[in-house]
Amino acid sequence: MKPATPQAMELMMKGAIALSQVEADGMRIDVDYLDKTIKKVTRNIARQTEKLKESEEWKVWKKLYGSKMSLESGPQLGKVLFDKMGHKCIARTKTGKPATDQTALEQLDIPFVRRLLSIKKKKKMLSTNLKGIRREVVDGIVRPSFNLHLVTTYRSSADRPNSKNIPVRDKKIGRMVRKAFIPRDGHVLVEIDYSAVEFRVASCFWQDEAMVDYASNPNKDIHRDMAAECYMLREEQVTKDARFYAKNQFVFPELYGSWYGQCAINLWDAIGKGKLEVGMTDDEECRWCGVGCRSDVCSVCGGKQKRGLKDHLNSKGITGVEGFKRVVQDAENTFNEMFHVYNEKKEEWWETYLKRGYIRLMTGFVCQGVMSRNKVYNYPTQGPGFHCLLWSLIQMVKRLRKVKSMVIGEIYDSLILDVHRSELDDVLQMAKQVMTVDLLKAWDWIICPMEIEAEVGEENWADKKEVEI
């Protein structure tokens, strides 16, 4: 990718300067908490490993491979579980061998496998996140380096430490890591997120009237509606978590040329882990006291109303991933029927790329060279989606120079700010003006409204609460 217009080059240069200021200001770290958490997780891994050694699977593995035994070896694990121990194989690779990737293993109801996956997850968190952050702390501050020239889609990347690599889907681990980030004295942490920015950018690029209508109507929510389709729910039953997974494992992949089969596997994975629940509807009664109750927590008895999404799907006759694939296929058909203009135009776009050998983005950048079909569909949305955030970051850094508040980070479609308490309301209104009004004036290709959401963390980045803007 390269900037092909003066405006694109200006965005890159000003973006690099603004991000250098973000890096200089840095993010404050609770060093005591971080050190204690590293020790705690290290001890937990050691205890879990000792328990793992007591299992029959470990003994067979050790006897079979001796000093060459490696917990990271998928082929070794497959031979132990399926050939020697006789466990049922749930999934296979394209070559017909038992699959031992994380998704396949998580479907196995085997205590040894569950503990092994838990250990691997904690080891990754320990080395990549906790120790990775601790290595870079200087005087209680980390200053990630932000790069604008390394990612093919011209999104940014970060390193030393990689502040973009904090787990999102595993809430427990994500919370443990985010809790290490704290505001400066007298400040609060604020995260401001562009709502459905890639879908909005896609509607502008493909100019599908149905997509533009969805992006422009405040009563419509493509992520919520697709969650309802995929999980066989009514609109009011869709929880925040269900919407999150539909957004990342269905809507985005569909925009980027994926297919229902892989989407179904990823969506089912979240269900299998017991992460998703079903919200209450108007006509349901409290499961504890029988009183009609719309709230997720009964106002009479205080009982929790949500129930597992897996149980909900089982009640609909969906008991496994193969049956679930048919449901997601129906959701994909609905998506394609709703946005049929997009489906027609993306094929024309592919043919144009084959003739030219490059594609041009709305923000003035050119992607050239050998690209897959999915990348050709993906780049015009993913790149400009980040450019909207980068343009906003440049403006916010510039306007905050003479006050105590500052931008301290960005994660794809979110800005992270360290805001002085006395300036909170002003900063939120400033962000709303920049990100939803000024941006549209700067780029006339944006033909639908842009919306933002904000969360404020009083004590750390993990304990955030949504606020109105």
N, C-alpha and C positions, 0 to 999 in steps of 0.2 A: 504494500500500500504506500501511496505517496500523496502529498498535498498537490493538487493540480490547479488551484486558483489562489490568488493573493489572500482571499478571505480564509481559506483553509490553512495556509502558511501562518497567517496572523493568529489563528486560533491555537495552532501548535506552539508558537513562540510565546504568546501571552499565557497559555496554559502551563508551559514549563516554568515560567517566572512565578506564576501564582502558586504552583505546587512546591517550588523551592521555599516560598514563605511558609507554606503549610508544614513542610519538613523542618524548617528552622524553629517554628513554635513547638512542635512535638506534642506527644500525648503523655499525660502524667500516669505513672504506674504506682500501685500500692505494693511496694517491694516486700514488705513483711508478709502480706497475704500471699504473694507469689511464691516466696521461699517456702512458706508453710505448706502450700498446696503441692509444690514439687515434691517435698518430702512425703506428704500424705499419699500422693498417687504412686510414688516409687515403692512405698511399703505395701500398698494395696496390690500392685503388680506382683511383688514377691510372694505375698500370701496366696494370691490366685494361682501362681505358677506352682507352688508347693501342693496345693489341692489338685491341680491338674496332674501332677506326677503320681497321685494315688489312684488314678483311673486305670481301667483295664486297657483302654485305647493307648495311653501313654506307654504302658509296659510292652504292648505288642509293637508299637512304633519303635521303641528303643531297642528291642530284641531284633527287629527286622533291619534297622539301619545303623545301629551302633553309634560310632562317633560322627557318622555322616548325617545323623538325624537333624532335620531343620524344620522348625515350626512354620517357616515361611514357604516351605515347598508344597505346592498344590498337588503335584503328582504323588508325593509320598503320602500326603493326607488321604488322597483318594484311594490309594492302595490299601491303607490301613482300615479306613471306614467301610469300604464297599467289598474289597476282595477278602480281607482277613476277618473283619468283624461282622460282615454280612448285613450291614445297614442298607436300607432301601435307598437307591439312587433316585433323586427327585428330578434332576435335569442333566442333560449331556451337552458337550461341546459339538461344534460342527463336524468334528472328526469322529464323533460317537463315544468319546471318553467321558467318564463322570465329571460333571462340572464342580469345581471347588472354589469358585469365586464367592465373594461375600453374599451376593443376592441368593445364590443357590444354597449356600450353607445356612443362611438364616431361615430357610424353609424346613430345615431338619430339626426335629424335636429330640435332640440328643444333648444331655447335660455337658458332655465333654466339648462339643462344638460350641455351645453357647458360651462356656467359660473361655475357650480359645479365642473366639471373636471378641469377647470383652477385653481380654488381655491385649490383643492386637490394637484395638481401638484406643485403649489407654496409653499404650506405648507410642502410638502416633501422636496423640495429644501431648504427651510429655515431651517428646523430642522436637516436634514441629512447632507447637504452640507455646507451651509453658517455658521450656528451656530456650526456645528460639527467641522469645520475648526477653527473657532474663539476660541473655548474652548481650543484648543491645542497650540495656538500661545504663544511662549515664546521668548521675545526679537526680535520679527519680524520674527521668524522662526518656522515652524512646522516640526516635525520629525516623520513621520508615522512609525509604527512598522510593519516590513515585516515578514510573517510567512511561513515557508516551510513545516510544519508538520500538517496543518489543512485541506488542500484540498485533497479530495480523489484521484484526478488525478495527484497529486503532482505538480500542479500549485501553485503559491504563493497567499497569501491573505494579506490584510493590515488593520490596525485599528489605531485609535487614531491619526489622522483621517483616514478614509478609502479613500485613494487617488485613489483607483481603481473604486470607485462608482460615479464618475463624469458623469453626463448624456452625452450621445453621440448622440442619435437619435433626441433629442430635441435640436436643434442647439442654439436656443435663450437662454435656461437655461444653456446649457453646456458652452456657451461663457461667460455668466454672472459669472459662478463659476471659470472658468479657468483664467479670467481676474485678479483674486485675486493673482495669482502666478506670481511673477516677478523675473527677474534676479538680481544678486548682481551688485553693481556698477562696470562699466567697462566690464560687461559680457552680454551674450545673452543666451536665453533658446533654447535648441536644442532637438528635438524629432526625434529619429532614429527608424524606423519601419521595421521589417522583412516583406517583401512583400509576401503575400499568403503563409505564413510559414506552416500552417496546411495542406494545399493542397499539398505542396512540401513534407512534412513529410509523408503524406498519400501515396503519390506515391512511396516513398522509402520503406514504410512498406509493402504495398500490392504488390509492384513490378508489377503493371499493366503497360505494355509498353506504352499504350495510355496516361496514366496519367503522366508517366515520360517524354514523348514527350511534353506534354502540359507544364509541369513544366520547361523543358529545353529550349524550343523555345521562344526567347524574343519577337517574333511577335504574340504569342498566350497569351491569358488572359482568364482563365476560368471564372472569375467573370464577366468580360465584356461580354463574349459570352453568359453566362447564363442570364444576364440581358436582352440581346437582345432577347433571346428565351422567357423569361417570360413576357416581356413587348411589344413583337411584334415590335421590332425596328431593324433598320439596325445598324451594328457595329458602324458606325460613329455618330449615334444619341445617343449613350449611354453616359449619363453625369456621373460625379463623384459620385453624390448622388445615381443615379440609380444603379451604380456598387456596392456601399456600401450596399444597401439593398439586392441586389441579393447575395452578399457574405455572409451576416449574416442571411438572412431569406430563402435562398435556398441552396447554395452550402454547407455551414457548416451543416445544418440540414440533407441534403442528405447523407453526409459523415457519419453522426452519426445515420443513420437509421430512420430518420423521413419520412413523406409521403407528397404527394403533397397537400392534403387537408389543413393541418395546415400551410404549406408554403404559400399557396394561400391567406389564411386569413391574415397572417402577412404582406405579400407583398401588398395586397389590402388596408390594414390599412394605409400604408404610402401614397398610392395614394389618399385615402379618405381625408387625412389631407391637401392635396394640396401641399405636400412637393416636389414632383418630377416633373421634366420638361423634355422636349425632345429637344435634340440638333439639330443644323442645318445640312443639308446634302449638298453635292456639287451641286445638281441640283435644289436647292430651291432658291427662290428670297426673298429679304428683304420684310417683311410683311408691312413695312412702306413706302418705296420709290420705291420698285419694282426692284431694282438693284440686279443682281446675287451676292450672298454673302454666303460664307462658314462659316464666323466667327459668334459666338454667339452675338456679338455686331457689327452692320453694320459699315463698314469703311467709308461709304458715309454720312449717316444721324445720326449715333450713336444710332439707335433704337435697343432695346433689341429683340433678335430673338427667344429665347426659348419660348415654349408654354407648357401648362400643360399636363402632361402625361395622366391625366384622360380624357381630351378632345381627345387626340390621340386614346386612347382605345375605347372611345365612337364612334369615326369615323370608327373603325373596328368592330362595333357591340357588344362590350363588355361594358355593362352598369351596371353590378352588380357582386358581388363576386361569385355567382354560375356559371356564364358564364366564369369568370376569372379562376375558378378552372379547367375548361377543358383546357385552355391555359397552365396552370402550369403543368397539368398532361402530356400534350404533351412534355413540357420541361423536365419533369422527365423521360419520355420514351427516349428522346434524350440523356440525361445524362447516363442512364443505358445502352443504346446501345453503346455509346462511350467508357464506362469503364466497359465492360461486365466481364472482368477478375476480377476486384475488386468485382463485385457483386457475382461472384462464390466463390471467396476466403473468403469473409466475412461470408458466410454460413458455410464453412469448419471451420473457426475460432470459430464460435459459437459452433459447435459440439465439437471442441477440448476443449473449456472451460467447457462444460457440463461433459466431461470425467475427466478432471484434477481438476476442481474447482478453477483454477487460470489462469491468463494470464501474460505473461512476455513481458515487453517493451524493445525496442531496446537500451535504455539507462541503462539497468541493474536493473530496478525496477520490482517488482512483485505485481500485484493486485489480491487479493484473497477474498473469501467469496461470499455471494449471490449478484449477479449483474444482472440487466436487459439486454436484448439483445442490447438495444441502448448503454448502458454503455460499454459493451464488444466491440462494434464497435468503441466507442468514445475514450476510454482511450489510446489505442496505438498511436493515433494521437495527442490528446490534451496534454498529459503529455510530450512526447518528443518535441513537438512544443515549450513548455515553457522551456524545458531543453536547447534547442538551445540558447534561450535568456539568461538563467541563466549562461551558460558557457561563453557567450560573455560578460556579465556583470562582471563576475569574472576577466576576462582578462583586461577589460577596467579600472576597479577600480585599479588593480595592476599597469597598465602602466601610470595612471594619478597621482600617488602618489607624484611625484616630480614637478608637474606643478600647475598652478592656477585653471585649469578646474577640474570639478568633476562630477561624476554620482550622481544625487539627487533623482532618482526614476525609477520605471519600471511599465509598465502596460501591462501584458500578453505578447505581442509581440513587445513592444516598450521600448526603453531606453530613459530616460529624463536626460539631462545634463545641467549644468550651466557652460558655456564655456567662458573663457576670450577672448575678441575680437581678441587679437593678436595671439591666438592659434587656432582659428576656423578652418582654412584650414587643419592644422596638425591633429586636433582631428577628423575631418570628414574622412580624409584619413586613420587614425588609425582605426576608426570604420569599414571602408570598408575592410581593411586588416583582422581584427579580425573576422568580422561577415560573410564574404563571401569567405575567403581564408583559414585562420587558422582553422576555425571550421571544414571544410571539411577534413583537414589533421588530426585533432584530432579524428574524428568519421568516419570510413570508410563505415558505413552503409548509409551515405548520398550519393546517386547516381545521384543527379541532382543539378544544380547550386542554390545557395541561393542569393537572391537579397534584397537590402535595399533601403529605401526612407528616405529622411531627410527634416525636416522643421525647420526654424529658427524664433524665436520670439524676435524682438528687444526690445520690451517694456513689454510684458507679454506672458503668455502661450496661450492666445486666438488668438492674432494677429500673426499667424505664416504664413510664406511664404515658399513654396517649393524651395529647392536649389539642384543644380546638385552635385553629388559626383563623 
